[in-house]
Amino acid sequence: MNAKRWTSTHAGSTPAENRHGALLATALEYAARGWAVFPLTPGSKRPATPRHPADDCDHTDPWCRNGHTGWEQRATTDPDRITRAWTARPYGVGIACGPSGLLVIDTDTPKPGTTTPPGEDTLTALTAAHGGPEGLPATWTTRTPSGGVHRYYTTAHLPTPLGNTAGRLGALIDTRGTGGYVVAPPTVTDAGRYEVTAQTEATPLPAWLVQHLTPRPAEPSGVRELRPVTNRSAYLRAVLAKEADHVRKAPKGGRNHALFLAARCLGEFVAGGSLSEGEAAGALLDACTVHYGKPANDPKCPPFTEAEAYKTIRSGIRRGASKPRTAA
């Protein structure tokens, strides 16, 4: 896309009478990049369609005749569909990250009165510690009305897609991938305008960030073939709930030890073939990161990041593998 054309069309304040055309032109430019777009309700960040949740779908919507379809399935790069939609109303522009082959890093600003550092500061520190020679390459970047930053990276080079995360890279840092979307410039919401701040092409997500964002279930404890449980027994469900609850209720200063003990217990069932390592790790990770992102002095704020939690979980599951158990 020609950067000069973008600047002349979208820079500065867009008069109300021209905003409609600017939104359509921009949606078409995103589609030309291969980014799948969908309309947002004017003045908000909410998808304009579908207008009903999946649970209330009665299949009368033409898009839902063969089953409910959400905004991700309706996102498109088809110029004709885009033109019809944005000619009808001055919709905001949403970009579906999964269909677009994008992973967007979203750094936010802290709320007034909190002690959490800005997401940008945390990302800078993380890059300095783990970025290596790659660092954080320049890429397509936008600014949100709250002062946050969206960095767009491509993921076509990855063997498996990456989903959304909240706090995995640090407080006030989220990512949007498969199943997620971002509000794109020049959308205007009640909070303000989204603007492009770096017009360079989107670049591939650096390898060190891929490593941080790829879920790492515990390593196999041997040659045993694991059998994921589809019809889990009531006993096993109770064990999962109990161990997750132990992690959630662990006192400050003892959460890492509680996580290790819970992982060791579930590791016994993993070794016995009643539970997959992914199921065990997922249940415990949800339990120990449920409060992530709160101020550092909040007693419910976990003492570790998601990456650190994975290390403890893997260690506990490996230890539990020495005593295989089978669920009743």
N, C-alpha and C positions, 0 to 999 in steps of 0.2 A: 504494500500500500504506500502511496506517495505521502510522505510526511507533510509536505507543503499543502497538499489538498486538505489533509486533516486539520491543520492549523487554521486555514482560511475558513473552513466550514464551522469549526466548533470552538475556536478560542474565544474567551471573554464571555459576556452575558449574551445569551441567545434571546432575541425578542420573542414574545409569546406567539406572534403570528408565524415565525419561522421555525419554532421549536419542533413542530410536527414533522416537517420535512427533514430537519436535521436528524431526528431520531430514526426515521426510515433510512436515510442515507447511511447512517452509522451502522444500523443493523445489517444492511447489505454489505458494508465493508468488513464487518466481523465474519459474515458468512463466507466472503471471498477468501478469508484466511483459513477457512475450514472449521470455524467455531460455530457450534449449533446454538441458535438464539431462540428465545421465547419471550412473549410479552409479559410485562409486569403491570399491575394495576396502576394507573397514573397517580403519581404522588406518593407511592409506597414501594416497599421491597417485596410485596407479595405477588406470586404468579397470578396472572389474570385468568388462566384456565389450568385445570378444570375448576369449576365453581362448586364442586362437591368433593367430600373426602371419600376415600376408597370404601369405607364401611357403608356409606349411603349411596353407592353407585347403583342405579337401577337400569343401566345399559341403554337409556334413551338418548344419551349423548352419542352422536355419530362416531366419535372416537372410541367409545366404550362398548360398542356392539359385541365385540369378542372378548370383553374383559376390561376392567378399569385401566385407563392410561393416564399417567400423571404428567407433570410439566417436563420431566426428563425424556419421556417417550415422545412428547409432542415437539420438543426442540428440533430445529431444522436449519439447514443451510440452503433450502430451496428458495431462490429469489422470488418466484411467483407467490408462494405462500407468505413470505415475509412482506412483500408489497401489499398483498390483500390485508394482512393484519394491521400493519402500521398506517395504512391509508384510512382505515376505519376509525382509529382513535390514536391520540399521542401517547402510546404505551411507553413505559420505561423499558429498558433492554436488560434481559437476563441472559447469562451465558451458562449453559449446562456443561460443567467441567468434564464429566465422564465421556459423553459423546464427542466432545471437542478435543479429547486427548490432552487435557490440561490438568495441572496440579497448581492451585493458587495458594500462596502463603499469605495469610491475613494477619497483620500485626495491628493491635488495637492500642488505644490510649487508656490509662487508668482513670477510674472515676474520681471526682474531687474528694479529698479527704482520705484516700487510701494510700497505703505505702508500697503497693506493687509497682515496680519500675515499668516504664513503657515497653510494649512488645518489641519495638525497634531496638531498644537498648539490649534486651535479652537476646534478640536474634544476632546482633553485632557480637556479643560476647560468645555466643554459641559458634558463630562462624570463626572467630579468632581461635577458639579451642579445638575445633574439629574440622574446619574447612580445608585445611592443608593448602596446597598450591592452587587448587581449584577455587577456593574461597566462595564467594557468592557472586556469580557472573551477572552482568547487566542483562536485563530482560524487560519485556513490556510491563510497565508499572503504572498503577493508578492510585489516586488519593480519594479517601472516603470523606463524607461530610464531617465526621467526628475527628478527623486528623489521622485516621488509620491508613495503612498502606497495603495494597494488593500487588503481589509479584506473581506474574504468570509464567509458569514453566511447562514445557511439553513433556509428555510421558510416553510417546510412541516407541521409544527405545527400551521400555521396560517389559519384561516377560509377563508380569501380572499387574493389573490395575491397582492403584492406591485409592483408598476411600477417604472419608473425612476424619479429621482428628481435632480434639480440643485440648490444648495444653500439653500435648506430647512433646513438643519442642521447647516448651516453657510457658510460663504464665503470660496471658494476653497474646498468645500466638496460636491461631487455628489454621487448619489447612482444608481446602475444598477439592475433592477429587470425584470419583464415581459416587453418585448419589447426592452430590452437592452442586450449588450454583453460586455465582457472584453477580452482584449488580454492577453493570458496566456503564461507563461514560457514554453519552452526556446525560444520563438519567438524573432527574431531580426528584427528591423525596421531600417530605416535610422537614427532614433534618438538613437538607442542602443538596448541593450538586456533587456528582462523582466526576473527577477530572483525570485526564491522562497526564502523567508527569514524565514518562520516558517512552518514546515512540519506537524504540528499537524492536527488532523481531523477538518473539518469545524463544528462549533458548532451552535446551534439555535440562531437566532437573539434575543437579550435581549428584554424583555417586554417594557422597557422604550424607546428603539429605535423604537419598533413597534408603540408605542403611538405617537411619534414624526413624523413618516413617514406615518401614516394612515390618509388620507384626512378626515376632519371633517366638513361636511356641517352643516349649521345652524340647530339648533334643531327645531322640529315642534312647531308651535305656538298654537296648539290646536288639537282637534280631527278631524279636516278637512282632508279629503283624498286629497293629492296633485295630480294634473294631469299634468305630464310632457307634454310640448307642442311640438308636432312633426312638425306641419305646422304653425310656428309662424307667426303672422301678421307682416306687414311692420312696424306698429306702435311700436310693442314690440321690434322688432329688433333695431329700432331707439333708444328706451329707453335704451336698454342694451349698445349700442355703445356710447350713450351720457354719461351715468354714468361712464362707463369705461374710457372714455376720460377725464372726470373731475378728476378721480383719477390719471391718467398719468400726467396731466398738473398742478396738485396741487403744490403750491410753497413749498420749503423746510421749514419744521416746521409746515406745515398745512396739511400734507398728511394723517395723522391718522384721523383728523376731516373730511377731504374730503371722506375718505373711509367709515367712519361711515354714513355720509349723503347719499352717493351712496347706501350703503346697506339698509338704512332705506327706500329709494325710491323703490328699488327692492323688499323689504320686503312687501310692500303694494300689489304688483302683486303676490307674493308668497301666501299671505293670501287670495287673491282673486281667487287663483287656476289657474292663467294664466301662471305661471312660477314655475318650481321646485326649491327647495332650492339649490340643487346641481348645477343647471344651473347658478343661481344668484351668488353663492359663487365662482364658477369656473371662470366666466367672470371677477369678481372683483379681484380675486387672480392673474390672469394672468396680469391684468393691473397694480397692485401694486408691482409685483415682476419682471417686465420685465427687469429692470436694475440691479437686484440683483447680487452681486459678483464683482461689480466694487470697486475701492478703496474707503475707507471710506470718503475721502475728496471730492469725486466726487459729484457735486450737484444733479446728477440724481440717486445717490445711495439711495434706500429706507431706511427709518428709522426704519424698523422692519423686523423680519424674517417672514417666511411663517406661522409659528405657531402663532406668535403674530397677524399677519394679520387676521387669522381665528377667533381669539377672537373678534376683532373689527367687522368683518363681521357678526358673529353670533349675537352680541349685536345690530347692526343696523337693521338686519332683524327682530329680535324680537320686536324692537321698531316700525317698520313699520307695523307689524301685527295688530296694533290697528286701522288701516285705510285701510281695504281691498279695492283693486281696481281690475277691470277686464279690460284686454286689448281690444281695439276696434277690 
